[in-house]
Amino acid sequence: MDRRTPITSGRRYTWLPALALAAVAVAGCSSSGGGSTAASAPPSTVGTATAPGTGTAPGTPNSPAATTPAAPPSATPTPTPTTATTPAGTGKRPADACTLLTSPQVVAAVGTAGPFRGTHPDKVDGKEVWGCTWGSPQSYVHIRETSPTVLAGLRTNPEYTLTPLPGVGEEAYLVKRKDGFRPEVYFVSSGHLYSVEVVKDRSPDDEVNAPAEAAAASGLALALSKLV
């Protein structure tokens, strides 16, 4: 005999709704409680800026500065050589003085049509004299090496006036007679004394050309002092 209470057709199962509500309540408690992973996760730091004064200091083991290889030391710059002062003369003057000037240069100096070809001076005491003369008996340019005693004698001779020419050789003077006739330039270069003379027109009245001759001789002496 079955002693279980028979379920009549008109009885409602009132315990099913109560069980469903209890399950919902349990689920709600678990989602709002402190043990939830989603609720306890820290906020994302992606895209957030670090406040000034915070974060990893430069040079610490984890900073970019510490992990970036150091730049190689720059090469020591090559010192620029200091330009030495060039002496007035080269100390290597040409063996042939007639190679120093061209015919057009002589034409410009004397103001007379050329062409002019250089000739060497006569020997003195049987010795060759370093020098050259370009021109004709009436108009010419002349350069020659001479003795230092010549300039010393001109300094003490009252018939001549000596005007210094700065920048020409190591020492230079425009030498004129008292009457202004036949000016010459004497200059020292590389320890040698030279005389430079320009004659525009050799005639009884050629003293009128003295100012132009003095200017021409001074200009040529400046150029020649850099070549001997």
C-alpha positions as a LaTeX table, in Angstrom:
\begin{tabular}{lrrr}
\hline
Residue & $x$ (\AA) & $y$ (\AA) & $z$ (\AA) \\
\hline
Met1 & 0.00 & 0.00 & 0.00 \\
Asp2 & 1.44 & 3.33 & $-1.01$ \\
Arg3 & 1.51 & 5.53 & 2.08 \\
Arg4 & 2.75 & 8.74 & 0.24 \\
Thr5 & 0.25 & 11.53 & 0.26 \\
Pro6 & $-1.44$ & 11.57 & $-3.07$ \\
Ile7 & $-1.20$ & 14.74 & $-5.11$ \\
Thr8 & $-4.57$ & 15.84 & $-6.06$ \\
Ser9 & $-5.16$ & 17.52 & $-9.35$ \\
Gly10 & $-6.28$ & 20.79 & $-7.75$ \\
Arg11 & $-3.06$ & 21.39 & $-5.58$ \\
Arg12 & $-0.57$ & 24.15 & $-6.55$ \\
Tyr13 & 3.22 & 23.73 & $-6.17$ \\
Thr14 & 3.72 & 26.88 & $-4.10$ \\
Trp15 & 7.31 & 25.95 & $-3.18$ \\
Leu16 & 8.67 & 26.41 & $-6.77$ \\
Pro17 & 8.27 & 30.18 & $-6.89$ \\
Ala18 & 9.84 & 30.50 & $-3.48$ \\
Leu19 & 12.83 & 28.44 & $-4.61$ \\
Ala20 & 13.29 & 30.60 & $-7.72$ \\
Leu21 & 13.28 & 33.80 & $-5.62$ \\
Ala22 & 15.86 & 32.36 & $-3.28$ \\
Ala23 & 18.16 & 31.57 & $-6.22$ \\
Val24 & 17.85 & 35.13 & $-7.55$ \\
Ala25 & 18.64 & 36.56 & $-4.13$ \\
Val26 & 21.78 & 34.44 & $-3.82$ \\
Ala27 & 22.97 & 35.50 & $-7.28$ \\
Gly28 & 22.42 & 39.15 & $-6.46$ \\
Cys29 & 24.46 & 38.90 & $-3.29$ \\
Ser30 & 27.39 & 37.28 & $-5.05$ \\
Ser31 & 27.52 & 39.97 & $-7.81$ \\
Ser32 & 27.49 & 42.93 & $-5.41$ \\
Gly33 & 29.80 & 41.53 & $-2.79$ \\
Gly34 & 33.48 & 42.48 & $-2.18$ \\
Gly35 & 34.75 & 39.22 & $-3.66$ \\
Ser36 & 33.83 & 40.13 & $-7.24$ \\
Thr37 & 36.83 & 40.25 & $-9.60$ \\
Ala38 & 35.31 & 42.92 & $-11.81$ \\
Ala39 & 34.54 & 45.22 & $-8.89$ \\
Ser40 & 37.98 & 44.90 & $-7.28$ \\
Ala41 & 40.08 & 45.40 & $-10.44$ \\
Pro42 & 42.22 & 48.60 & $-10.35$ \\
Pro43 & 41.47 & 51.37 & $-12.84$ \\
Ser44 & 43.33 & 51.19 & $-16.11$ \\
Thr45 & 46.49 & 53.30 & $-16.37$ \\
Val46 & 46.60 & 53.29 & $-20.16$ \\
Gly47 & 46.63 & 56.83 & $-21.51$ \\
Thr48 & 46.95 & 58.51 & $-18.10$ \\
Ala49 & 49.66 & 61.17 & $-17.69$ \\
Thr50 & 52.12 & 60.99 & $-14.84$ \\
Ala51 & 51.99 & 64.07 & $-12.65$ \\
Pro52 & 55.13 & 66.27 & $-12.60$ \\
Gly53 & 57.60 & 65.10 & $-10.02$ \\
Thr54 & 56.32 & 61.54 & $-10.07$ \\
Gly55 & 57.25 & 58.50 & $-12.05$ \\
Thr56 & 60.69 & 57.05 & $-12.68$ \\
Ala57 & 63.48 & 59.53 & $-12.32$ \\
Pro58 & 65.90 & 59.89 & $-15.25$ \\
Gly59 & 68.97 & 57.76 & $-14.86$ \\
Thr60 & 67.34 & 55.04 & $-12.76$ \\
Pro61 & 67.78 & 51.45 & $-13.96$ \\
Asn62 & 64.28 & 51.29 & $-15.46$ \\
Ser63 & 64.26 & 54.71 & $-17.10$ \\
Pro64 & 64.80 & 55.25 & $-20.84$ \\
Ala65 & 67.89 & 57.31 & $-20.09$ \\
Ala66 & 69.52 & 54.38 & $-18.39$ \\
Thr67 & 68.64 & 51.85 & $-21.07$ \\
Thr68 & 69.55 & 54.04 & $-24.08$ \\
Pro69 & 73.20 & 53.53 & $-25.16$ \\
Ala70 & 75.37 & 56.57 & $-24.54$ \\
Ala71 & 76.40 & 58.57 & $-27.60$ \\
Pro72 & 80.05 & 58.08 & $-28.58$ \\
Pro73 & 82.31 & 60.95 & $-27.58$ \\
Ser74 & 82.83 & 63.49 & $-30.31$ \\
Ala75 & 86.17 & 63.43 & $-32.05$ \\
Thr76 & 88.69 & 65.99 & $-30.94$ \\
Pro77 & 88.69 & 68.79 & $-33.56$ \\
Thr78 & 91.86 & 69.15 & $-35.53$ \\
Pro79 & 93.59 & 72.40 & $-34.60$ \\
Thr80 & 93.62 & 74.94 & $-37.38$ \\
Pro81 & 97.20 & 75.82 & $-38.18$ \\
Thr82 & 98.03 & 79.41 & $-37.47$ \\
Thr83 & 99.08 & 81.30 & $-40.55$ \\
Ala84 & 102.61 & 82.46 & $-40.09$ \\
Thr85 & 103.63 & 85.94 & $-41.05$ \\
Thr86 & 105.16 & 85.78 & $-44.49$ \\
Pro87 & 108.39 & 87.73 & $-44.82$ \\
Ala88 & 108.55 & 90.45 & $-47.41$ \\
Gly89 & 110.84 & 88.44 & $-49.67$ \\
Thr90 & 110.67 & 84.76 & $-50.52$ \\
Gly91 & 114.38 & 84.21 & $-49.97$ \\
Lys92 & 114.40 & 82.35 & $-53.30$ \\
Arg93 & 114.79 & 85.06 & $-55.86$ \\
Pro94 & 115.08 & 83.95 & $-59.50$ \\
Ala95 & 118.58 & 83.50 & $-60.83$ \\
Asp96 & 117.71 & 85.75 & $-63.78$ \\
Ala97 & 116.42 & 89.13 & $-62.63$ \\
Cys98 & 115.04 & 89.81 & $-66.11$ \\
Thr99 & 112.24 & 87.32 & $-65.44$ \\
Leu100 & 110.72 & 89.57 & $-62.75$ \\
Leu101 & 108.92 & 92.02 & $-65.07$ \\
Thr102 & 107.14 & 91.68 & $-68.38$ \\
Ser103 & 107.17 & 94.19 & $-71.22$ \\
Pro104 & 103.58 & 95.35 & $-70.51$ \\
Gln105 & 104.53 & 96.08 & $-66.89$ \\
Val106 & 107.46 & 98.17 & $-68.03$ \\
Val107 & 105.32 & 100.01 & $-70.58$ \\
Ala108 & 102.83 & 100.88 & $-67.83$ \\
Ala109 & 105.63 & 102.12 & $-65.57$ \\
Val110 & 107.43 & 104.37 & $-68.06$ \\
Gly111 & 104.38 & 105.42 & $-70.08$ \\
Thr112 & 106.13 & 104.80 & $-73.38$ \\
Ala113 & 105.25 & 102.27 & $-76.04$ \\
Gly114 & 107.33 & 99.08 & $-76.03$ \\
Pro115 & 108.09 & 96.34 & $-76.37$ \\
Phe116 & 110.85 & 96.29 & $-73.77$ \\
Arg117 & 113.30 & 93.44 & $-73.36$ \\
Gly118 & 115.52 & 93.03 & $-70.32$ \\
Thr119 & 119.31 & 93.21 & $-70.41$ \\
His120 & 121.77 & 92.41 & $-67.64$ \\
Pro121 & 124.08 & 95.03 & $-66.12$ \\
Asp122 & 127.79 & 95.01 & $-66.73$ \\
Lys123 & 130.14 & 93.26 & $-64.36$ \\
Val124 & 131.58 & 95.17 & $-61.43$ \\
Asp125 & 135.15 & 94.30 & $-60.47$ \\
Gly126 & 134.86 & 91.27 & $-62.71$ \\
Lys127 & 131.79 & 89.94 & $-60.90$ \\
Glu128 & 128.29 & 89.46 & $-62.24$ \\
Val129 & 125.76 & 91.85 & $-60.79$ \\
Trp130 & 122.27 & 90.53 & $-60.04$ \\
Gly131 & 119.90 & 92.89 & $-61.83$ \\
Cys132 & 118.17 & 93.83 & $-65.05$ \\
Thr133 & 117.32 & 96.87 & $-67.16$ \\
Trp134 & 114.20 & 96.94 & $-69.35$ \\
Gly135 & 113.81 & 99.67 & $-71.96$ \\
Ser136 & 115.75 & 102.05 & $-74.12$ \\
Pro137 & 118.40 & 104.71 & $-73.35$ \\
Gln138 & 115.59 & 107.28 & $-73.02$ \\
Ser139 & 112.96 & 105.30 & $-71.05$ \\
Tyr140 & 113.63 & 102.32 & $-68.80$ \\
Val141 & 113.11 & 100.44 & $-65.55$ \\
His142 & 116.13 & 99.24 & $-63.63$ \\
Ile143 & 116.60 & 96.93 & $-60.62$ \\
Arg144 & 119.87 & 95.66 & $-59.18$ \\
Glu145 & 121.34 & 94.38 & $-55.97$ \\
Thr146 & 123.75 & 96.79 & $-54.37$ \\
Ser147 & 125.98 & 97.05 & $-51.31$ \\
Pro148 & 124.48 & 97.98 & $-47.94$ \\
Thr149 & 127.15 & 100.65 & $-47.66$ \\
Val150 & 125.41 & 102.59 & $-50.45$ \\
Leu151 & 122.31 & 103.20 & $-48.32$ \\
Ala152 & 124.46 & 104.03 & $-45.31$ \\
Gly153 & 126.27 & 106.64 & $-47.38$ \\
Leu154 & 123.00 & 108.18 & $-48.63$ \\
Arg155 & 121.75 & 108.56 & $-45.06$ \\
Thr156 & 124.64 & 110.85 & $-44.22$ \\
Asn157 & 124.80 & 112.70 & $-47.52$ \\
Pro158 & 123.16 & 116.15 & $-47.20$ \\
Glu159 & 122.51 & 116.23 & $-50.95$ \\
Tyr160 & 119.80 & 113.58 & $-50.63$ \\
Thr161 & 116.53 & 113.19 & $-48.75$ \\
Leu162 & 115.25 & 109.77 & $-47.65$ \\
Thr163 & 111.51 & 109.18 & $-47.20$ \\
Pro164 & 110.51 & 105.85 & $-45.55$ \\
Leu165 & 108.14 & 103.60 & $-47.51$ \\
Pro166 & 106.17 & 101.42 & $-45.02$ \\
Gly167 & 105.22 & 97.94 & $-46.19$ \\
Val168 & 107.93 & 97.64 & $-48.82$ \\
Gly169 & 110.33 & 94.85 & $-47.94$ \\
Glu170 & 111.93 & 94.87 & $-44.52$ \\
Glu171 & 113.04 & 98.48 & $-44.93$ \\
Ala172 & 112.60 & 100.91 & $-47.81$ \\
Tyr173 & 113.25 & 104.55 & $-48.70$ \\
Leu174 & 112.44 & 106.85 & $-51.55$ \\
Val175 & 115.72 & 108.68 & $-52.21$ \\
Lys176 & 115.73 & 112.05 & $-53.97$ \\
Arg177 & 118.38 & 114.58 & $-54.71$ \\
Lys178 & 117.82 & 118.05 & $-53.37$ \\
Asp179 & 116.83 & 119.22 & $-56.84$ \\
Gly180 & 114.40 & 116.27 & $-57.18$ \\
Phe181 & 116.28 & 114.86 & $-60.11$ \\
Arg182 & 116.35 & 111.06 & $-60.75$ \\
Pro183 & 114.54 & 109.57 & $-57.74$ \\
Glu184 & 115.28 & 105.98 & $-56.72$ \\
Val185 & 113.85 & 103.50 & $-54.24$ \\
Tyr186 & 116.13 & 101.41 & $-52.04$ \\
Phe187 & 114.64 & 98.47 & $-50.19$ \\
Val188 & 115.88 & 95.54 & $-48.13$ \\
Ser189 & 114.42 & 92.08 & $-48.68$ \\
Ser190 & 115.70 & 88.79 & $-47.23$ \\
Gly191 & 118.84 & 90.58 & $-46.11$ \\
His192 & 119.70 & 92.02 & $-49.55$ \\
Leu193 & 119.65 & 95.68 & $-50.57$ \\
Tyr194 & 118.13 & 96.57 & $-53.95$ \\
Ser195 & 117.66 & 99.77 & $-55.91$ \\
Val196 & 114.75 & 100.42 & $-58.27$ \\
Glu197 & 114.75 & 103.29 & $-60.76$ \\
Val198 & 112.20 & 104.39 & $-63.35$ \\
Val199 & 113.11 & 106.89 & $-66.08$ \\
Lys200 & 110.26 & 108.17 & $-68.24$ \\
Asp201 & 112.31 & 110.35 & $-70.53$ \\
Arg202 & 116.05 & 110.89 & $-70.27$ \\
Ser203 & 116.51 & 114.46 & $-71.51$ \\
Pro204 & 117.87 & 117.77 & $-70.20$ \\
Asp205 & 114.42 & 118.60 & $-68.83$ \\
Asp206 & 113.52 & 115.17 & $-67.48$ \\
Glu207 & 113.34 & 116.49 & $-63.89$ \\
Val208 & 109.74 & 117.44 & $-64.69$ \\
Asn209 & 108.98 & 113.72 & $-64.69$ \\
Ala210 & 110.48 & 113.21 & $-61.24$ \\
Pro211 & 107.12 & 112.98 & $-59.35$ \\
Ala212 & 105.76 & 110.40 & $-61.81$ \\
Glu213 & 109.03 & 108.48 & $-61.74$ \\
Ala214 & 109.03 & 108.43 & $-57.93$ \\
Ala215 & 105.48 & 107.06 & $-57.85$ \\
Ala216 & 106.27 & 104.41 & $-60.47$ \\
Ala217 & 109.46 & 103.31 & $-58.70$ \\
Ser218 & 107.63 & 103.05 & $-55.36$ \\
Gly219 & 104.89 & 100.88 & $-56.88$ \\
Leu220 & 107.35 & 98.56 & $-58.61$ \\
Ala221 & 109.47 & 98.26 & $-55.46$ \\
Leu222 & 106.41 & 97.10 & $-53.53$ \\
Ala223 & 105.74 & 94.37 & $-56.11$ \\
Leu224 & 109.38 & 93.34 & $-56.51$ \\
Ser225 & 110.02 & 93.15 & $-52.76$ \\
Lys226 & 107.60 & 90.20 & $-52.63$ \\
Leu227 & 109.53 & 88.31 & $-55.31$ \\
Val228 & 113.15 & 88.55 & $-54.15$ \\
\hline
\end{tabular}
